[in-house]
Amino acid sequence: MSVFLLFITLVFADEVLFEATTEWGEVQVLEEEGLRTLMINEAVQSAIYTNEPNRLIYPYMEWMVGAIDGWGKEAEPRRLLLIGLGGGTLCRYVAANYGRVRIDAVEINRVVPRVARKYFQLPSKVRVHIGDGREFLEQSKKQWDVVVLDTASQDSMLSHMMTREFLRALGRRVDGNGLIIANSWADGPFADDELATWVNVYKSVAVLSVKDAGNRILVVGFEPDGAVVVTSTEGSVLTDGRFRGRRATEADSKHRSPVLESRPTESGGPGVNHEVALPASEDE
């Protein structure tokens, strides 16, 4: 669920395929010359070339799938959880490249999964849960090999999914030597505090930044040495100059920025959004 500024001109696309007003904002599907775009509140969320549905359009997505591919060289993912569905770009890629993987996705806007199915070729094997991502994690007893967070936009962050309590709950849902991948913004609200919190919880965090874009990808590998291997979709190490990376250290979590903690609420746990029910069945 991200904005890549290069594509902001898509708001002027010629054809409107779908539009609806939801409790979470205005949803539109636009198309121009074979490029179909999902917009929410006039911000680009996902895009697909209709004749190349598995092509990765946004550079930040190359980092995310690269982390999965690098990890998958040792153990092919069997269970993947995506929080923040959008048009389902990552789900399409994983389903196409890892045939045996089981994919769960959590999306708070119940209109979005239907749009993803109809207009963005979301694979039928993806099981979609409607509700708040944090609430889903705290209620679930399942574990996944790979968990991907894609809920941030350039202008907003979900504060209840930035705290130490949330990250600890997230870690409990990762199985064995699994992987956590999160799309974030280097210049977003509380960006320094967010990174400090990740390092405070996970200790070893890879920070991958996309040149000329505000995205940064946070990667946590649960290998004994905390190693994270990131490759391109062709299997080679990403060294083409568009990407740069570093490993966050304890210096990021001490003195510079405060660790984000949840504020207790009267019911249901800290910072959880209870406005949307969480049915277990798909696309409800």
N, C-alpha and C positions, 0 to 999 in steps of 0.2 A: 504494500500500500504506500506508494512512493511517487514523488514528483520528480521528473528529470526535465530540467528547464529547456533542453533542446526541443522538447516536444510540446511546449506550452502553446504553440501556434495551432495545435490540433483543435482548440476550442472553436476554430473557424471552419471545421470540416463541413463538407457540403451536405451530407445526408444524416438525418437523425433517425436511427433505427429504433430507439427506445428512449422513453423518459418517464420518470415517476417521481413523485414527492413522497419521501418516507420520513419516519420519525428521526432518522439519522442524517437527513439531508436530501438534496436533489441528485438523482441518479440518471445518467444519460449514457447511451451508447451511440457513438458517432463513427462515421466511416468516410474515408476519402482515398480513392485510388488503391483499394485493397488493404488499407491500414485501418483497422477497427480499434476504437479507443473507449475504455470505460472511464467516465468522469463522475466524480462525486463532489458536489459543491464547487463545480468548475475547476477542480484539480484533477490532473491525470492520475489514475490509479493503475491501469494496466493497458497494454496494447498488444495486438496480434496482427501479423500479416496473414490474411485468410488463406493464401496459397502456400504459406510456410509456417504452420501453427506452432512448431517447436523451435523456431528461431528466437534467440534471445535478443531483444531489442535494447534493453537498458544495460549499460556496463555494470551497474551494481549487482544485477542479477547474475552476471558471469562469476562474480566473487562468491555469491551464495551457492550456486551449483558447483563451482570449483571446489569449495570446501567439502561438499558432499562427495564429489568425485574422488578427491584426494583421500578422504576417509574410506570411501568404498573400495579402494584398491586392496585394502586389507580384509574388509568384511562388508559385503554388500548389504545395504540397509534393508531390513525386513519390515520395520514399522516407522513411519514418519508422521509427525504432527506439525501442521502449519497453523499458526495463530494469525489471522488476518488474511482472508482468502483473496480479495480483489477479483481479478479475472482468472486466477488460477494458473498463472504462468509457470510457477515452480512445480505445481502439481502435474501439469502436462509434461514438463521435462522429466521429472522423476518417473512418472508412469511409463514414458516412452523408453527410458534408458535402464530401468530396473523393474523388469516385468513381474517379479514376485513380491514387490513391496506392497504393504498395506498402508493406505494414506488416510489420515483423519485431518479435517480442517475445521477450525472454529471461526465463525463470522457472526458479528453482532447484528448486522443488517440482513433481515430475512429475504429481502429482494435480491441481494447480490448473488447468492448461489444460483437462483433461477436464471438471472442474467448470464452468469458464467456458463451454465449448461447450454443455454440457447444460442448465445452469441460468441462465446470464447472457447468452445470445444472442451469444456471441463470433462475429464474422463469419468465414465460412469462408476468406476471403482473407487472414486474419492467419496468418502463418507463425510458429510457436512453436518456439524453440530451448530445450532443457532444459540448464541449467548455470549456473555462476556468471557474473554480469554482467561482472566485470572480466576474467575469463579469456576470455570471448567477444570482448570488444573487442580484447584483445591478440592473439588468434589471427586475427581477421577481417581481410580485405583490402578489404572493402566500405566505401563511404561513404554517408552519409544526409544529407538536407536538414535533418531535424529529429531530434534525439535527446532523449528524455525519461527522466529518472531518477525512479522512484517506488518506492524501496526502504526509505525511512526510516519508522519508527513513532515515536510519542511517547516510548516508553521505550527504544528501541534504535536504534543507527546501525551500519551496516556499515563498520567502520573502514577496511578495505582499499579502500573506494570513497569515501574522504574525502581521500585524500592527493594531493600535488602530482603524483606519478608517474601516478596514475590519471587525473587531470584532463588531463594532457598527452596520454595515450593516447586519452582521450575526444575531445579537440580534433582529433586526427589523423583521426578517423572522421567528422568533419563536413565536408560538401562545400561549397566556395565560400563564398557568403554565407549560410550556414545558421544554425541556431538550436539552442541547448542550453537545456533547461528542467529544473529539478530541484525536487522537493518536499522540504522540509526542515522543521526545527522550531526556532523562535527560542529556546526554552528547553530544547532537547535537550542531550544530552551533547556537549561540545566544540563548541557552537554558534558561539562567537566564533572558535575556532581554524578551524573549517570555513570561515567567511566570509573570514577572513584568507587562507586557502589559495586560495580561488577568485579573490580579487582579485590575489594574487601571480601566478597563472597567466594569468588572462584580462584583467586590468587594468580592463575595463569590465563591471560586473555590476549588473544591476537587481535590487533586493530588494523583493519584493511581499509584503505581510503582510495576512492576513485578520483583520479585527476580531473580537474575542471568540473567537478560535481560535488554537492554538499554531502553526499552519502558517505558513511563509514560503516563497515561491517565488523561486528564483534563476534569472535569465534572462541568457543571454549571446547577443548578436547579433553575427554576423561581418560586418556591414556595415562599410565603411571608417571610418565615424565612430562605430561601436559603438552606433548607435541601436537602440532596442527600442520597438516600438509594441504596446501591449496594448489589445485591444478586448473588448467583451462579445460574447456569441453573436449579438446583434442588430446588431453592427457599430458601436455607439457606444462612446465612451470610458467606462470604468468610473469613475463618479463618484457612486455612490449612497450613499456613507458607510460601507459595509462594508469597503472596501478602502483601504489606504494603501501608498504605495511611496516608495522613495528609491533613489538610485544609490550603491552602495558605492564607496569611494575608496581611495587608497593609505593613508589613515589607518587603515583597517581591517586592513591587512596589516603595519603597522610599529608596534613598541613594545607595542601592546595585547595581541596574541595571537601565539603561535608558529605558523609554517607547519607543516602536518602532512606528514611524509615517511614513505615506506614503509621498513620494516626488511627488508634483503635476506634471502632464504631460500635454502636449498641448491638447490632445484630449482624451475623454472617461473616464477621472477620473484617480486617482492615481494608478500607479503600475499595471494596467490591461494589460493582454496579449491579443493583438488583432490579432494574427497570425492565429487563427482558428475561423471560423464563428460559430455562435450559432444557428443552426436550432432547431426548437421546436419539430420536429418529432423524433421518436424513432430510434436509431441505424443508423443514417445517417452519 
